[in-house]
Amino acid sequence: MTRLATSAAAITAFLTVSPVASAGDCAKPPIATADHAVCLARQFAEKPKPPPWELEFKAKETASHWLVYYGPKTGSGVRGGAGDVQIDKKSGAVTLLRGYR
């Protein structure tokens, strides 16, 4: 294999094997997309360590901020460990609005 083909194969393998982007990989503000808002919400929800169950996220855009719900994946049987966060579009500041135990 040539050097370019080896690099392309390594990148392809990395992209298919790597999990969802880690919280440290979030782009800097302003927050323009739902994916960016979810990235910051995931960073907030997984502090100081990720929960032992999978989380799902739902984002809704308003004029000045994003509202993101996070909670256990539907059908997992887990109760609690959810919350609603508000993410300011300009600064990227995350505020917990409500936490569910």
C-alpha positions in Angstrom: 0.0 0.0 0.0 1.1 3.5 -0.6 1.5 6.0 2.1 -1.7 7.9 1.1 -3.7 4.7 0.9 -2.4 3.7 4.4 -3.4 7.1 5.8 -6.9 6.9 4.2 -7.4 3.4 5.6 -6.4 4.6 9.1 -8.7 7.6 9.0 -11.6 5.4 7.7 -11.0 2.9 10.5 -10.9 5.7 13.1 -14.1 7.3 11.9 -16.0 4.0 11.9 -14.7 2.8 15.3 -14.6 6.0 17.3 -17.7 6.6 19.6 -19.7 9.8 19.7 -17.3 12.8 19.9 -16.1 13.3 23.4 -17.2 16.4 25.3 -13.7 17.9 24.9 -14.3 18.0 21.1 -17.1 20.6 21.2 -16.5 23.6 19.0 -16.2 27.1 20.6 -19.2 29.5 20.7 -21.4 30.8 19.1 -23.7 27.8 19.2 -25.3 27.6 15.7 -26.6 24.0 15.4 -28.5 21.5 17.5 -25.5 19.1 17.3 -23.2 21.7 18.8 -25.8 22.3 21.6 -26.1 18.5 22.3 -22.3 18.3 22.4 -22.2 20.9 25.2 -25.2 19.3 27.0 -23.4 15.9 26.8 -20.3 17.5 28.4 -22.5 18.9 31.2 -24.4 15.6 31.7 -21.3 13.5 31.9 -19.5 15.5 34.6 -17.7 14.3 36.6 -18.1 10.9 35.0 -20.5 9.4 32.5 -23.6 7.5 33.9 -23.6 3.7 33.4 -26.5 3.9 31.0 -26.9 5.5 27.5 -28.3 9.0 27.4 -30.5 10.5 24.7 -30.6 14.2 23.9 -33.3 16.4 22.3 -32.6 20.0 21.4 -35.0 22.9 20.8 -33.9 26.3 19.5 -35.2 29.6 20.7 -34.2 33.2 19.8 -31.3 33.5 22.3 -30.5 30.0 23.5 -30.9 26.3 23.0 -33.0 24.1 25.4 -31.7 20.6 25.6 -33.3 17.7 27.4 -31.2 14.7 28.3 -32.2 11.4 29.9 -31.8 7.7 29.8 -32.5 6.1 26.4 -36.1 5.2 25.9 -36.8 1.6 26.7 -33.7 1.2 28.9 -35.8 0.8 32.0 -33.7 3.3 33.9 -35.6 6.0 35.9 -34.1 9.3 36.8 -30.7 10.8 35.8 -32.3 13.3 33.4 -32.3 17.1 33.1 -33.1 20.2 31.1 -30.3 22.6 30.3 -30.3 26.0 28.7 -27.3 26.9 26.5 -26.7 30.5 25.6 -26.1 30.9 21.9 -23.5 33.6 22.2 -21.4 32.5 25.1 -22.1 28.8 25.3 -22.9 29.0 29.0 -24.8 26.0 30.2 -27.4 26.4 32.9 -29.3 23.5 34.6 -33.0 24.4 34.5 -34.3 21.2 36.0 -32.8 17.9 37.2 -34.8 14.7 37.5 -33.7 12.0 39.9 
